[in-house]
Amino acid sequence: TLDLPLKDLTWSIDAVKNSSAYTYSHIRYYSAGIAHFSSRATFLESLHFASYLNSVVPIALALWVGKSTEIRERFGMFASPMVAILGIIALFLTMSRSGWGAFAVAALIIAFRLSPRVLFIHVPLITAILAGGVLILSKVGFFSESISSLGAVISGRLNLDGILLDPRVGYFMVLIESFRQHPILGVGAGNFALTAPAMIGSSTIHSAHGLLWTALADFGMLGFLGMLSVFGVILFKLNRAISRCSENADRVVMIGIFAAICGLLAQSMFCSDRPPFYLMLLMGLSTVYISRTVTEAIN
């Protein structure tokens, strides 16, 4: 994990042999069910690691911000500031722009619901201290390259021209044309990965590159609204359960889950062609807490 930013930008974690030589075309048509899925289930891409971190770090952050003795006794180390801060630094080192944006969404929700002071003063301060330690280690050669490389990577990820020239911008243009041709029912499950390249005469388009956008392409407006309503109902009921919950520890956990779901939804607008496993897990967990809250209210 400490090797993330400098070992290789795209295939970040070198836990798999020859991961930097990984061929993305092996899974290019995954949405059409043509290729294997094993690579998508690992942390081979920094994007997947960022998605995982965004499913747990907001909850750890909420538990720390909650600050109650009951929370510390129930969740132990997971409620400590160190877990939250190290998670934030690891998320930063993934160099995933969508991951950064997703965590920003989650952090703002936690700040609004729990404690702006902790998020806007303590978290940046501690993160800056630990990040300084990372920079020093990099300077003395702990990482595979120099600190100047780290700065270049960060600068490149935030470069506006690079963002505008990203292939995903082209994906959206093809998506719009596909929607114009098939607005109601779409092109059919998994078919966008096959029809999109034919539309522009290029093999570079492999997915709509976004959860709701994939639903829009494959299932049209009906699929788009259907998926949007599923997430909307879950978030609405979870938010209502948070307001009704009398148990502080449960309320804090639900706020963390709510923030994580919102963050993952934001991230999946730019990188997922199907609901991420972590997002589905959090949605299932949220229904458990919603059910508990309703049962307690009845009793």
C-alpha positions as CSV (number, residue, x, y, z in Angstrom):
1,T,0.0,0.0,0.0
2,L,2.9,2.4,0.8
3,D,4.1,1.8,-2.8
4,L,0.9,3.1,-4.3
5,P,1.7,6.5,-5.9
6,L,5.1,5.8,-7.3
7,K,5.3,2.2,-8.3
8,D,2.7,2.4,-11.1
9,L,-0.1,4.9,-11.5
10,T,-2.7,2.7,-13.2
11,W,-2.1,-0.7,-11.8
12,S,-1.2,0.5,-8.3
13,I,-0.8,-2.5,-6.0
14,D,2.0,-4.8,-7.1
15,A,0.6,-7.7,-5.1
16,V,-0.1,-9.7,-8.3
17,K,2.8,-10.9,-10.3
18,N,3.5,-8.7,-13.3
19,S,0.5,-6.5,-12.4
20,S,2.1,-3.5,-14.2
21,A,1.9,-5.5,-17.4
22,Y,-1.8,-6.2,-16.9
23,T,-3.8,-6.0,-20.1
24,Y,-7.0,-4.2,-19.7
25,S,-8.5,-5.7,-22.9
26,H,-8.8,-9.0,-21.1
27,I,-11.9,-7.6,-19.4
28,R,-12.9,-4.9,-21.8
29,Y,-16.2,-6.5,-22.7
30,Y,-17.1,-7.5,-19.1
31,S,-20.5,-5.8,-19.2
32,A,-21.4,-8.0,-22.2
33,G,-20.4,-11.1,-20.2
34,I,-17.7,-12.1,-22.7
35,A,-14.7,-12.1,-20.5
36,H,-13.6,-13.3,-17.0
37,F,-14.2,-11.2,-13.9
38,S,-11.4,-12.2,-11.6
39,S,-9.3,-9.1,-12.1
40,R,-12.3,-6.9,-11.2
41,A,-12.6,-8.6,-7.8
42,T,-9.1,-7.7,-6.7
43,F,-7.3,-4.5,-5.8
44,L,-5.3,-4.7,-9.1
45,E,-6.5,-1.2,-10.0
46,S,-6.1,1.7,-7.6
47,L,-9.7,2.6,-8.4
48,H,-11.0,-0.6,-6.8
49,F,-8.9,0.0,-3.7
50,A,-10.3,3.6,-3.5
51,S,-13.8,2.1,-3.8
52,Y,-13.1,-0.2,-0.9
53,L,-11.7,2.5,1.3
54,N,-14.7,4.8,0.6
55,S,-16.9,2.0,2.0
56,V,-15.1,1.8,5.4
57,V,-13.2,5.1,6.0
58,P,-16.4,7.2,6.3
59,I,-17.7,4.8,8.9
60,A,-14.4,4.9,10.9
61,L,-14.4,8.7,10.6
62,A,-18.0,8.9,11.9
63,L,-17.2,6.6,14.8
64,W,-14.2,8.7,15.8
65,V,-16.2,12.0,15.5
66,G,-19.0,10.4,17.6
67,K,-16.6,10.5,20.6
68,S,-18.8,8.5,23.0
69,T,-17.5,6.0,25.5
70,E,-20.1,3.5,24.2
71,I,-18.8,3.8,20.7
72,R,-15.2,3.2,21.8
73,E,-16.1,0.2,23.9
74,R,-18.2,-1.3,21.1
75,F,-16.0,-0.7,18.2
76,G,-12.5,-0.5,19.8
77,M,-9.7,0.4,17.4
78,F,-12.0,1.0,14.5
79,A,-13.3,4.1,16.3
80,S,-9.8,5.6,16.8
81,P,-8.5,8.6,14.9
82,M,-5.5,6.6,13.7
83,V,-7.7,4.2,11.7
84,A,-9.6,7.1,10.1
85,I,-6.5,9.2,9.3
86,L,-4.5,6.3,7.9
87,G,-7.5,5.4,5.7
88,I,-7.6,8.9,4.4
89,I,-3.9,8.9,3.6
90,A,-4.2,5.5,1.8
91,L,-7.1,6.9,-0.2
92,F,-5.0,9.8,-1.2
93,L,-2.2,7.5,-2.3
94,T,-4.5,5.7,-4.7
95,M,-4.4,8.8,-6.9
96,S,-8.0,8.1,-7.8
97,R,-9.8,11.4,-8.7
98,S,-13.2,9.8,-8.3
99,G,-12.1,8.3,-5.0
100,W,-11.0,11.7,-3.7
101,G,-14.3,13.3,-4.8
102,A,-16.3,10.5,-3.3
103,F,-14.6,10.9,0.1
104,A,-15.2,14.7,-0.1
105,V,-18.9,14.0,-0.4
106,A,-18.9,11.6,2.5
107,A,-16.8,13.9,4.7
108,L,-19.1,16.8,4.1
109,I,-22.1,14.8,5.1
110,I,-20.4,13.6,8.3
111,A,-19.3,17.2,9.1
112,F,-22.9,18.4,8.6
113,R,-24.5,15.7,10.7
114,L,-21.8,15.3,13.5
115,S,-19.0,17.7,13.9
116,P,-17.6,20.3,11.5
117,R,-14.8,21.2,13.9
118,V,-13.3,17.8,13.9
119,L,-13.4,17.4,10.1
120,F,-12.2,20.9,9.2
121,I,-9.6,21.3,11.9
122,H,-8.4,18.0,13.5
123,V,-8.6,15.8,10.4
124,P,-6.6,18.2,8.1
125,L,-4.1,18.9,10.9
126,I,-3.4,15.2,11.7
127,T,-3.4,14.3,8.0
128,A,-0.9,17.0,7.2
129,I,1.4,15.7,10.0
130,L,1.2,12.1,8.7
131,A,1.5,13.2,5.1
132,G,4.6,15.1,6.0
133,G,6.0,11.8,7.4
134,V,5.2,10.1,4.0
135,L,7.0,12.9,2.2
136,I,10.1,12.5,4.3
137,L,10.1,8.8,3.8
138,S,9.8,9.4,0.1
139,K,12.6,11.9,0.1
140,V,15.0,9.5,1.7
141,G,14.2,6.8,-0.8
142,F,11.7,4.7,1.1
143,F,9.4,4.6,-2.0
144,S,10.5,3.4,-5.4
145,E,11.1,6.8,-6.8
146,S,11.7,10.4,-5.6
147,I,9.4,12.9,-4.1
148,S,9.5,14.9,-7.3
149,S,7.7,12.0,-9.0
150,L,5.0,12.1,-6.4
151,G,4.4,15.8,-7.0
152,A,4.3,15.1,-10.8
153,V,1.7,12.4,-10.4
154,I,-0.5,14.6,-8.2
155,S,-0.2,17.5,-10.7
156,G,-1.0,15.2,-13.6
157,R,-4.1,13.9,-11.9
158,L,-5.4,17.4,-11.3
159,N,-4.5,18.8,-14.7
160,L,-7.7,20.2,-16.3
161,D,-6.5,19.5,-19.8
162,G,-5.9,15.9,-18.9
163,I,-9.3,15.6,-17.4
164,L,-11.0,17.1,-20.5
165,L,-9.1,14.8,-22.8
166,D,-9.8,11.7,-20.8
167,P,-11.4,8.9,-22.9
168,R,-14.4,8.9,-20.6
169,V,-15.5,12.2,-22.0
170,G,-15.8,10.4,-25.3
171,Y,-17.8,7.7,-23.7
172,F,-20.4,10.2,-22.6
173,M,-20.7,11.5,-26.1
174,V,-21.4,8.1,-27.4
175,L,-23.8,7.5,-24.5
176,I,-25.8,10.5,-25.5
177,E,-26.1,9.3,-29.1
178,S,-27.1,5.8,-28.0
179,F,-29.8,7.3,-25.7
180,R,-31.1,9.4,-28.6
181,Q,-31.6,6.3,-30.7
182,H,-33.0,4.1,-27.9
183,P,-34.5,6.4,-25.2
184,I,-37.1,4.2,-23.5
185,L,-35.7,0.6,-23.3
186,G,-32.1,1.1,-24.2
187,V,-30.0,-1.3,-26.3
188,G,-30.5,-4.3,-24.0
189,A,-28.5,-5.7,-21.1
190,G,-24.8,-5.6,-21.8
191,N,-25.2,-4.5,-25.4
192,F,-23.7,-1.1,-25.1
193,A,-20.2,-2.5,-24.9
194,L,-20.9,-4.1,-28.3
195,T,-22.9,-1.4,-30.0
196,A,-21.0,1.7,-28.9
197,P,-17.7,0.7,-30.8
198,A,-19.7,0.1,-33.9
199,M,-21.4,3.5,-33.7
200,I,-18.1,5.4,-33.9
201,G,-16.0,2.8,-35.7
202,S,-13.6,2.4,-32.8
203,S,-12.9,-0.4,-30.3
204,T,-12.1,2.0,-27.5
205,I,-15.6,2.2,-26.0
206,H,-16.1,-0.6,-23.6
207,S,-18.8,0.7,-21.2
208,A,-20.8,3.8,-20.3
209,H,-18.3,4.3,-17.5
210,G,-20.9,5.1,-14.8
211,L,-23.5,3.1,-12.9
212,L,-26.6,5.2,-13.8
213,W,-25.2,5.8,-17.3
214,T,-24.9,2.1,-17.9
215,A,-28.5,1.7,-16.8
216,L,-29.5,4.5,-19.2
217,A,-27.6,2.9,-22.1
218,D,-28.7,-0.7,-21.6
219,F,-32.2,-0.2,-20.2
220,G,-33.1,3.3,-21.3
221,M,-35.0,5.9,-19.2
222,L,-37.0,3.1,-17.5
223,G,-33.9,1.4,-16.3
224,F,-32.3,4.7,-15.3
225,L,-35.3,5.8,-13.2
226,G,-35.7,2.4,-11.8
227,M,-32.1,2.2,-10.5
228,L,-32.2,5.8,-9.3
229,S,-35.4,5.1,-7.3
230,V,-33.8,2.1,-5.6
231,F,-30.9,4.1,-4.2
232,G,-33.3,7.1,-3.5
233,V,-35.7,5.0,-1.4
234,I,-32.8,3.4,0.6
235,L,-31.2,6.8,1.4
236,F,-34.6,8.4,2.2
237,K,-35.5,5.7,4.7
238,L,-32.0,5.6,6.2
239,N,-32.1,9.3,6.7
240,R,-35.4,9.1,8.4
241,A,-34.2,6.2,10.6
242,I,-31.2,8.4,11.6
243,S,-33.6,11.1,12.7
244,R,-35.8,8.7,14.7
245,C,-32.9,6.7,16.3
246,S,-32.6,7.2,20.1
247,E,-29.4,5.1,20.4
248,N,-26.4,7.3,19.9
249,A,-24.0,4.5,18.7
250,D,-26.5,3.2,16.2
251,R,-27.2,6.7,15.0
252,V,-23.5,7.4,14.4
253,V,-23.0,4.1,12.5
254,M,-26.0,4.9,10.3
255,I,-24.6,8.4,9.6
256,G,-21.3,6.7,8.6
257,I,-23.2,4.3,6.3
258,F,-25.3,7.0,4.8
259,A,-22.1,9.1,4.0
260,A,-20.3,6.0,2.6
261,I,-23.3,5.2,0.3
262,C,-23.5,8.7,-0.9
263,G,-19.7,8.8,-1.6
264,L,-19.8,5.5,-3.4
265,L,-22.7,6.6,-5.5
266,A,-20.8,9.7,-6.5
267,Q,-17.8,7.7,-7.3
268,S,-19.8,5.2,-9.3
269,M,-21.0,8.0,-11.6
270,F,-17.5,8.0,-13.2
271,C,-16.2,4.5,-13.0
272,S,-18.7,1.6,-12.5
273,D,-20.7,-0.3,-15.0
274,R,-22.5,-2.3,-12.3
275,P,-23.3,-1.7,-8.6
276,P,-20.0,-2.1,-6.7
277,F,-19.9,-4.9,-4.2
278,Y,-19.2,-2.5,-1.4
279,L,-22.1,-0.4,-2.3
280,M,-24.5,-3.3,-2.3
281,L,-23.1,-4.5,1.0
282,L,-23.7,-1.1,2.6
283,M,-27.2,-0.9,1.2
284,G,-28.0,-4.3,2.7
285,L,-26.5,-3.2,6.1
286,S,-28.5,0.0,6.0
287,T,-31.8,-2.0,5.6
288,V,-30.8,-3.9,8.8
289,Y,-30.4,-0.7,10.7
290,I,-33.6,0.7,9.2
291,S,-35.5,-2.4,10.3
292,R,-34.1,-2.2,13.8
293,T,-35.0,1.4,14.2
294,V,-38.6,0.8,13.0
295,T,-39.0,-2.2,15.3
296,E,-37.7,-0.1,18.3
297,A,-40.0,2.7,17.4
298,I,-43.0,0.3,17.4
299,N,-42.0,-1.3,20.7
